[in-house]
Amino acid sequence: MQEQKYQEAGVPDEEKAAAEKTEAEKTEAPTNGWLEQVYSRFDGVPLKALDIFIGICVFAFIAVIAVGIMKARGIL
């Protein structure tokens, strides 16, 4: 199907290969690429400590949102 589209348009082989490569990159889902990049920046920090810190930050964020909702409704 892709080849027909490129053949009909008269696209050279180099451009066809580049277009297919970019299409393949778009369809590949990153498995945990961003998380691995975050962890690779903190090589000296133990993984467990980093996970605990992230968990505390998430908990604090949720707590701040909950307190804001309760103040808006007049509960606090």
NUPALUM-201892 format. One record per atom (N, C-alpha, C): residue number from 1; atom name; x, y, z. Coordinates in nm, 3 decimals. Atoms other than C-alpha are relative to their C-alpha. Layout:
! NUPALUM-201892
<tido resi="NUM" name="CA" east="X" north="Y" up="Z"/>
...
This chain:
! NUPALUM-201892
<tido resi="1" name="N" east="0.083" north="-0.119" up="0.000"/>
<tido resi="1" name="CA" east="0.000" north="0.000" up="0.000"/>
<tido resi="1" name="C" east="0.087" north="0.125" up="0.000"/>
<tido resi="2" name="N" east="-0.090" north="-0.115" up="-0.008"/>
<tido resi="2" name="CA" east="0.279" north="0.243" up="0.099"/>
<tido resi="2" name="C" east="0.078" north="0.016" up="-0.131"/>
<tido resi="3" name="N" east="-0.079" north="-0.006" up="0.121"/>
<tido resi="3" name="CA" east="0.481" north="0.151" up="-0.211"/>
<tido resi="3" name="C" east="-0.081" north="0.057" up="-0.115"/>
<tido resi="4" name="N" east="0.084" north="-0.052" up="0.105"/>
<tido resi="4" name="CA" east="0.188" north="0.223" up="-0.440"/>
<tido resi="4" name="C" east="-0.014" north="0.152" up="0.012"/>
<tido resi="5" name="N" east="0.015" north="-0.143" up="-0.023"/>
<tido resi="5" name="CA" east="0.144" north="0.565" up="-0.283"/>
<tido resi="5" name="C" east="0.124" north="0.074" up="-0.048"/>
<tido resi="6" name="N" east="-0.124" north="-0.064" up="0.039"/>
<tido resi="6" name="CA" east="0.509" north="0.650" up="-0.339"/>
<tido resi="6" name="C" east="0.027" north="-0.014" up="-0.149"/>
<tido resi="7" name="N" east="-0.023" north="0.020" up="0.142"/>
<tido resi="7" name="CA" east="0.524" north="0.501" up="-0.688"/>
<tido resi="7" name="C" east="-0.089" north="0.092" up="-0.083"/>
<tido resi="8" name="N" east="0.092" north="-0.087" up="0.073"/>
<tido resi="8" name="CA" east="0.220" north="0.697" up="-0.799"/>
<tido resi="8" name="C" east="0.046" north="0.144" up="0.005"/>
<tido resi="9" name="N" east="-0.045" north="-0.138" up="-0.014"/>
<tido resi="9" name="CA" east="0.370" north="1.018" up="-0.667"/>
<tido resi="9" name="C" east="0.135" north="0.023" up="-0.065"/>
<tido resi="10" name="N" east="-0.131" north="-0.014" up="0.063"/>
<tido resi="10" name="CA" east="0.706" north="0.950" up="-0.834"/>
<tido resi="10" name="C" east="0.108" north="0.041" up="0.098"/>
<tido resi="11" name="N" east="-0.096" north="-0.036" up="-0.104"/>
<tido resi="11" name="CA" east="0.901" north="0.979" up="-0.509"/>
<tido resi="11" name="C" east="0.125" north="-0.086" up="-0.014"/>
<tido resi="12" name="N" east="-0.123" north="0.079" up="0.008"/>
<tido resi="12" name="CA" east="1.269" north="0.873" up="-0.526"/>
<tido resi="12" name="C" east="0.013" north="-0.096" up="0.118"/>
<tido resi="13" name="N" east="-0.016" north="0.103" up="-0.102"/>
<tido resi="13" name="CA" east="1.383" north="0.571" up="-0.324"/>
<tido resi="13" name="C" east="0.051" north="0.055" up="0.132"/>
<tido resi="14" name="N" east="-0.055" north="-0.055" up="-0.124"/>
<tido resi="14" name="CA" east="1.580" north="0.780" up="-0.072"/>
<tido resi="14" name="C" east="-0.109" north="0.066" up="0.083"/>
<tido resi="15" name="N" east="0.109" north="-0.066" up="-0.071"/>
<tido resi="15" name="CA" east="1.278" north="0.989" up="0.016"/>
<tido resi="15" name="C" east="-0.101" north="-0.101" up="0.052"/>
<tido resi="16" name="N" east="0.094" north="0.105" up="-0.042"/>
<tido resi="16" name="CA" east="1.061" north="0.678" up="0.033"/>
<tido resi="16" name="C" east="0.052" north="-0.067" up="0.126"/>
<tido resi="17" name="N" east="-0.058" north="0.065" up="-0.116"/>
<tido resi="17" name="CA" east="1.300" north="0.514" up="0.279"/>
<tido resi="17" name="C" east="-0.006" north="0.092" up="0.122"/>
<tido resi="18" name="N" east="0.005" north="-0.095" up="-0.110"/>
<tido resi="18" name="CA" east="1.316" north="0.830" up="0.492"/>
<tido resi="18" name="C" east="-0.142" north="0.015" up="0.054"/>
<tido resi="19" name="N" east="0.139" north="-0.014" up="-0.042"/>
<tido resi="19" name="CA" east="0.938" north="0.863" up="0.498"/>
<tido resi="19" name="C" east="-0.046" north="-0.123" up="0.077"/>
<tido resi="20" name="N" east="0.039" north="0.123" up="-0.070"/>
<tido resi="20" name="CA" east="0.892" north="0.498" up="0.597"/>
<tido resi="20" name="C" east="0.066" north="-0.007" up="0.137"/>
<tido resi="21" name="N" east="-0.070" north="0.001" up="-0.128"/>
<tido resi="21" name="CA" east="1.152" north="0.538" up="0.871"/>
<tido resi="21" name="C" east="-0.070" north="0.091" up="0.100"/>
<tido resi="22" name="N" east="0.067" north="-0.091" up="-0.092"/>
<tido resi="22" name="CA" east="0.974" north="0.840" up="1.020"/>
<tido resi="22" name="C" east="-0.138" north="-0.054" up="0.039"/>
<tido resi="23" name="N" east="0.130" north="0.060" up="-0.033"/>
<tido resi="23" name="CA" east="0.638" north="0.661" up="0.998"/>
<tido resi="23" name="C" east="0.016" north="-0.113" up="0.101"/>
<tido resi="24" name="N" east="-0.024" north="0.109" up="-0.093"/>
<tido resi="24" name="CA" east="0.785" north="0.360" up="1.179"/>
<tido resi="24" name="C" east="0.035" north="0.054" up="0.137"/>
<tido resi="25" name="N" east="-0.034" north="-0.061" up="-0.129"/>
<tido resi="25" name="CA" east="0.928" north="0.585" up="1.450"/>
<tido resi="25" name="C" east="-0.124" north="0.053" up="0.069"/>
<tido resi="26" name="N" east="0.122" north="-0.054" up="-0.059"/>
<tido resi="26" name="CA" east="0.587" north="0.745" up="1.502"/>
<tido resi="26" name="C" east="-0.087" north="-0.111" up="0.058"/>
<tido resi="27" name="N" east="0.086" north="0.108" up="-0.046"/>
<tido resi="27" name="CA" east="0.414" north="0.408" up="1.543"/>
<tido resi="27" name="C" east="0.058" north="-0.076" up="0.118"/>
<tido resi="28" name="N" east="-0.061" north="0.070" up="-0.112"/>
<tido resi="28" name="CA" east="0.666" north="0.268" up="1.792"/>
<tido resi="28" name="C" east="-0.033" north="0.073" up="0.129"/>
<tido resi="29" name="N" east="0.033" north="-0.059" up="-0.130"/>
<tido resi="29" name="CA" east="0.546" north="0.327" up="2.145"/>
<tido resi="29" name="C" east="0.120" north="-0.012" up="0.093"/>
<tido resi="30" name="N" east="-0.112" north="0.009" up="-0.093"/>
<tido resi="30" name="CA" east="0.818" north="0.416" up="2.393"/>
<tido resi="30" name="C" east="-0.041" north="-0.084" up="0.122"/>
<tido resi="31" name="N" east="0.038" north="0.090" up="-0.108"/>
<tido resi="31" name="CA" east="0.819" north="0.143" up="2.656"/>
<tido resi="31" name="C" east="0.015" north="0.067" up="0.136"/>
<tido resi="32" name="N" east="-0.023" north="-0.078" up="-0.122"/>
<tido resi="32" name="CA" east="0.972" north="0.335" up="2.945"/>
<tido resi="32" name="C" east="0.115" north="0.094" up="-0.024"/>
<tido resi="33" name="N" east="-0.113" north="-0.082" up="0.038"/>
<tido resi="33" name="CA" east="1.212" north="0.561" up="2.763"/>
<tido resi="33" name="C" east="0.017" north="0.124" up="0.085"/>
<tido resi="34" name="N" east="-0.012" north="-0.122" up="-0.078"/>
<tido resi="34" name="CA" east="1.135" north="0.879" up="2.951"/>
<tido resi="34" name="C" east="0.037" north="-0.030" up="0.144"/>
<tido resi="35" name="N" east="-0.032" north="0.035" up="-0.138"/>
<tido resi="35" name="CA" east="1.152" north="0.705" up="3.288"/>
<tido resi="35" name="C" east="0.145" north="-0.044" up="0.014"/>
<tido resi="36" name="N" east="-0.140" north="0.041" up="-0.002"/>
<tido resi="36" name="CA" east="1.486" north="0.547" up="3.205"/>
<tido resi="36" name="C" east="0.092" north="0.121" up="-0.012"/>
<tido resi="37" name="N" east="-0.081" north="-0.122" up="0.011"/>
<tido resi="37" name="CA" east="1.618" north="0.890" up="3.106"/>
<tido resi="37" name="C" east="0.004" north="0.075" up="0.132"/>
<tido resi="38" name="N" east="0.003" north="-0.066" up="-0.131"/>
<tido resi="38" name="CA" east="1.508" north="1.035" up="3.440"/>
<tido resi="38" name="C" east="0.093" north="-0.073" up="0.096"/>
<tido resi="39" name="N" east="-0.083" north="0.078" up="-0.091"/>
<tido resi="39" name="CA" east="1.674" north="0.753" up="3.632"/>
<tido resi="39" name="C" east="0.148" north="0.009" up="-0.037"/>
<tido resi="40" name="N" east="-0.141" north="-0.004" up="0.041"/>
<tido resi="40" name="CA" east="1.994" north="0.776" up="3.426"/>
<tido resi="40" name="C" east="0.067" north="0.131" up="0.042"/>
<tido resi="41" name="N" east="-0.057" north="-0.126" up="-0.045"/>
<tido resi="41" name="CA" east="2.041" north="1.137" up="3.537"/>
<tido resi="41" name="C" east="0.041" north="-0.005" up="0.147"/>
<tido resi="42" name="N" east="-0.029" north="0.013" up="-0.143"/>
<tido resi="42" name="CA" east="2.060" north="1.024" up="3.901"/>
<tido resi="42" name="C" east="0.072" north="-0.131" up="0.026"/>
<tido resi="43" name="N" east="-0.074" north="0.126" up="-0.013"/>
<tido resi="43" name="CA" east="2.322" north="0.749" up="3.876"/>
<tido resi="43" name="C" east="0.048" north="-0.025" up="0.143"/>
<tido resi="44" name="N" east="-0.054" north="0.018" up="-0.134"/>
<tido resi="44" name="CA" east="2.460" north="0.811" up="4.227"/>
<tido resi="44" name="C" east="-0.106" north="-0.022" up="0.107"/>
<tido resi="45" name="N" east="0.109" north="0.011" up="-0.098"/>
<tido resi="45" name="CA" east="2.119" north="0.802" up="4.399"/>
<tido resi="45" name="C" east="-0.059" north="-0.141" up="-0.009"/>
<tido resi="46" name="N" east="0.063" north="0.133" up="0.005"/>
<tido resi="46" name="CA" east="1.979" north="0.463" up="4.500"/>
<tido resi="46" name="C" east="-0.142" north="0.008" up="-0.059"/>
<tido resi="47" name="N" east="0.130" north="0.003" up="0.068"/>
<tido resi="47" name="CA" east="1.671" north="0.369" up="4.297"/>
<tido resi="47" name="C" east="-0.115" north="0.005" up="0.099"/>
<tido resi="48" name="N" east="0.107" north="0.003" up="-0.100"/>
<tido resi="48" name="CA" east="1.463" north="0.301" up="4.607"/>
<tido resi="48" name="C" east="-0.024" north="0.138" up="0.058"/>
<tido resi="49" name="N" east="0.014" north="-0.135" up="-0.056"/>
<tido resi="49" name="CA" east="1.533" north="0.648" up="4.747"/>
<tido resi="49" name="C" east="-0.068" north="0.093" up="-0.101"/>
<tido resi="50" name="N" east="0.062" north="-0.082" up="0.103"/>
<tido resi="50" name="CA" east="1.438" north="0.808" up="4.417"/>
<tido resi="50" name="C" east="-0.148" north="-0.032" up="-0.014"/>
<tido resi="51" name="N" east="0.141" north="0.040" up="0.007"/>
<tido resi="51" name="CA" east="1.113" north="0.609" up="4.403"/>
<tido resi="51" name="C" east="-0.079" north="0.054" up="0.120"/>
<tido resi="52" name="N" east="0.067" north="-0.052" up="-0.120"/>
<tido resi="52" name="CA" east="1.028" north="0.711" up="4.760"/>
<tido resi="52" name="C" east="-0.023" north="0.150" up="-0.013"/>
<tido resi="53" name="N" east="0.015" north="-0.145" up="0.020"/>
<tido resi="53" name="CA" east="1.091" north="1.078" up="4.677"/>
<tido resi="53" name="C" east="-0.112" north="0.031" up="-0.097"/>
<tido resi="54" name="N" east="0.106" north="-0.021" up="0.099"/>
<tido resi="54" name="CA" east="0.866" north="1.057" up="4.370"/>
<tido resi="54" name="C" east="-0.136" north="-0.029" up="0.063"/>
<tido resi="55" name="N" east="0.125" north="0.034" up="-0.067"/>
<tido resi="55" name="CA" east="0.596" north="0.887" up="4.579"/>
<tido resi="55" name="C" east="-0.045" north="0.107" up="0.097"/>
<tido resi="56" name="N" east="0.033" north="-0.107" up="-0.095"/>
<tido resi="56" name="CA" east="0.612" north="1.159" up="4.846"/>
<tido resi="56" name="C" east="-0.050" north="0.123" up="-0.076"/>
<tido resi="57" name="N" east="0.043" north="-0.115" up="0.080"/>
<tido resi="57" name="CA" east="0.583" north="1.430" up="4.579"/>
<tido resi="57" name="C" east="-0.141" north="-0.020" up="-0.055"/>
<tido resi="58" name="N" east="0.134" north="0.029" up="0.052"/>
<tido resi="58" name="CA" east="0.278" north="1.262" up="4.424"/>
<tido resi="58" name="C" east="-0.103" north="0.010" up="0.111"/>
<tido resi="59" name="N" east="0.091" north="-0.007" up="-0.114"/>
<tido resi="59" name="CA" east="0.116" north="1.223" up="4.767"/>
<tido resi="59" name="C" east="-0.025" north="0.145" up="0.041"/>
<tido resi="60" name="N" east="0.015" north="-0.141" up="-0.037"/>
<tido resi="60" name="CA" east="0.181" north="1.590" up="4.850"/>
<tido resi="60" name="C" east="-0.085" north="0.075" up="-0.101"/>
<tido resi="61" name="N" east="0.078" north="-0.064" up="0.105"/>
<tido resi="61" name="CA" east="0.038" north="1.700" up="4.518"/>
<tido resi="61" name="C" east="-0.148" north="-0.032" up="0.015"/>
<tido resi="62" name="N" east="0.139" north="0.041" up="-0.018"/>
<tido resi="62" name="CA" east="-0.281" north="1.502" up="4.575"/>
<tido resi="62" name="C" east="-0.059" north="0.064" up="0.126"/>
<tido resi="63" name="N" east="0.047" north="-0.061" up="-0.126"/>
<tido resi="63" name="CA" east="-0.307" north="1.634" up="4.933"/>
<tido resi="63" name="C" east="-0.032" north="0.148" up="-0.021"/>
<tido resi="64" name="N" east="0.024" north="-0.143" up="0.025"/>
<tido resi="64" name="CA" east="-0.279" north="1.997" up="4.815"/>
<tido resi="64" name="C" east="-0.128" north="0.019" up="-0.081"/>
<tido resi="65" name="N" east="0.123" north="-0.009" up="0.079"/>
<tido resi="65" name="CA" east="-0.552" north="1.941" up="4.557"/>
<tido resi="65" name="C" east="-0.122" north="-0.030" up="0.086"/>
<tido resi="66" name="N" east="0.113" north="0.035" up="-0.087"/>
<tido resi="66" name="CA" east="-0.777" north="1.773" up="4.814"/>
<tido resi="66" name="C" east="-0.032" north="0.113" up="0.097"/>
<tido resi="67" name="N" east="0.022" north="-0.111" up="-0.093"/>
<tido resi="67" name="CA" east="-0.729" north="2.058" up="5.063"/>
<tido resi="67" name="C" east="-0.064" north="0.118" up="-0.074"/>
<tido resi="68" name="N" east="0.058" north="-0.108" up="0.079"/>
<tido resi="68" name="CA" east="-0.808" north="2.312" up="4.789"/>
<tido resi="68" name="C" east="-0.147" north="-0.025" up="-0.032"/>
<tido resi="69" name="N" east="0.140" north="0.034" up="0.028"/>
<tido resi="69" name="CA" east="-1.128" north="2.130" up="4.697"/>
<tido resi="69" name="C" east="-0.084" north="0.015" up="0.126"/>
<tido resi="70" name="N" east="0.077" north="-0.009" up="-0.126"/>
<tido resi="70" name="CA" east="-1.236" north="2.107" up="5.061"/>
<tido resi="70" name="C" east="-0.017" north="0.146" up="0.043"/>
<tido resi="71" name="N" east="0.016" north="-0.142" up="-0.033"/>
<tido resi="71" name="CA" east="-1.169" north="2.480" up="5.116"/>
<tido resi="71" name="C" east="-0.101" north="0.066" up="-0.091"/>
<tido resi="72" name="N" east="0.095" north="-0.059" up="0.094"/>
<tido resi="72" name="CA" east="-1.367" north="2.568" up="4.805"/>
<tido resi="72" name="C" east="-0.143" north="-0.036" up="0.035"/>
<tido resi="73" name="N" east="0.136" north="0.042" up="-0.038"/>
<tido resi="73" name="CA" east="-1.666" north="2.373" up="4.935"/>
<tido resi="73" name="C" east="-0.036" north="0.041" up="0.141"/>
<tido resi="74" name="N" east="0.029" north="-0.049" up="-0.134"/>
<tido resi="74" name="CA" east="-1.638" north="2.527" up="5.282"/>
<tido resi="74" name="C" east="0.015" north="-0.106" up="0.108"/>
<tido resi="75" name="N" east="-0.019" north="0.106" up="-0.100"/>
<tido resi="75" name="CA" east="-1.544" north="2.204" up="5.462"/>
<tido resi="75" name="C" east="0.112" north="0.038" up="0.094"/>
<tido resi="76" name="N" east="-0.112" north="-0.045" up="-0.085"/>
<tido resi="76" name="CA" east="-1.216" north="2.351" up="5.592"/>
<tido resi="76" name="C" east="-0.002" north="0.149" up="0.019"/>
